[in-house]
Amino acid sequence: MPVTSPHMPASIRWGGIVALIQSTIGLVYAFFLIYREATGETDPSIVYEADGANTWVGYGTAAFFIIVFGTVIAGAINMMRGHRWGRGAVVMLNIILLPAAYYMFIEGRLSWAIITGISAIFVLGALFNKRAVLWANEEF
């Protein structure tokens, strides 16, 4: 299979670029959680065990973020190279980001909600327009 597909629409590449940006932000947050946990800081909004023992919540959340956003980065890069694998991971992330944007909005984080929501809608539109869907279905 060629490194780049000659029939790949530009919207696939743009969707991949935005997904890379989203995932990079997620990875930066994961490393922030690791730093915070390593320095002994805790988040009062997170419920720890009743006996007060540290349950390594920050490390677990960071590991989850690294797995999820690392997979999306790999998928976005693969998709931008003209392969079909990775499109599902990028789509799934952006479907999850839509309700996340809603929760940001109802919590009063309007600017974050707008940025998150618009980026998710952009990626979904880029991957589900007619040319992108036809490209994704070429192999089948």
Order of alpha helices (4+ residues) and beta strands (2+ residues): alpha-alpha-alpha-alpha-alpha
